[in-house]
């Protein structure tokens, strides 16, 4: 009997979303859609739904670190992504574990605020994110608000996106993808900047209203592509197309920010 091909393995380091639209739940659904075996290191447990976050309970940092270590020792993920990290102690634990694990590709989604506006990262942890994790990452994927916080400047147009990306690059990551979905206008621009290249993805804004989990889904899709050995720009391109399709066909669940359709074809 022929043995099935071994799938690529990816690791999500993120919080649990009880509503299923974001966090590790969205990441695992996305990994599965790409044919990648998903593993997790849960950083926080949240009580939330499409209307907002009711409670957050961070996981003890040693347990976060242990999850990453034991997954890496046995399943050897080819790529990982991080999302909600909650506080500086968890950030430092993740940084220690990633330095030890030496996972080949790391997508850092600097989750700071939920779609509902609820804070998901302590203000005191931003410096730790910059100094501990940005230099370890393969790609950082902030939205406009997160880019403003990381770069320490306001961003209101494409020129501002470029300047913020340059500032974020100075903290050590080799590539930055600033997501422009929160910018006003009929066109959505996502800007990739590296030390040697720049590319913008442009698309008409979809009339879907508020959505939940787009950043988690996009970063997980990029990590899935990297786990499969894709080049960074190709992985980003495919991830953007997948996330847009998942947004176009969102099922309209709940009474607040709608989750995406993770059954969408990559």
C-alpha positions, 0 to 999 in steps of 0.5 A: 500500500502506497504511503501518502505524501507527508504534508508540510507542517505549520505552527500558529502561535496565537490566541484562541477565539471562542467565536471561531472567526480569528486566532488559532481557529482561523489559522487552522482552517486556513492551513487546512485549506492550503493542504498544510498540517496545522499545529498550535501554541495557544497564547491566550484564551478569549471569550468572544463572538462577532460582537466583541471580546468579553474576557481574555486570560493569558496562558502562562509564558512557560507553557507557551514556550513549552508548546512551541518547543515540543511541537518543534521537537516532534513535528518540525514545522517548516513555517510559523506565524504569530498573532495575539501575544497579549503581553511582554512576558509572552513575547519574550517567551515566544522569542526564546522558543523561536530562537531555539527552534530555528523554524525556517520561516516566521510570519509576524502578525502584530495583533494589537486591537481586535476588529471590535476595537478591544485591545489585545496587546498591552501598551507596555509590550510594544517595545518588546515586540519591536526588539524581541520579535521583529528581528526574528521574523521573515515577514511582518504584516501590520494593518494601518493602525498597527503600522502606525504604532510600530513606526511611531507615525501617522499613516493616511495614504500610500506615501505614509505606508511606504515611510512606515514600512521603511521605519519598521524595516529598520527594526530588523525584519527583512520584509514588511507587508502593510495592509491597507484595508482600513484606509478610506477610499474605493481601492484597497492597497497592500504594500510589500517593502523589502530592502531591495524591492517594492510591490503593491497589490491593488483591488476594488474595495468589497461591499461586505462591511465589517469583517473578522479575522482577515489579518489572521487568515492572510498571515496564516495563508502566507505561512502555509505557502512558505511552509510548502516552499513557496517564494515570499512574493508568490506566497503573499500573492496567493494568500491575498487572493485566498483572503479576498475570496474568503471575504467575498463569500463570507457566510454572514454568521453572527450579529457583528463583524462577519467571519470569513469563508475558510472553505474558499479555494486557495 
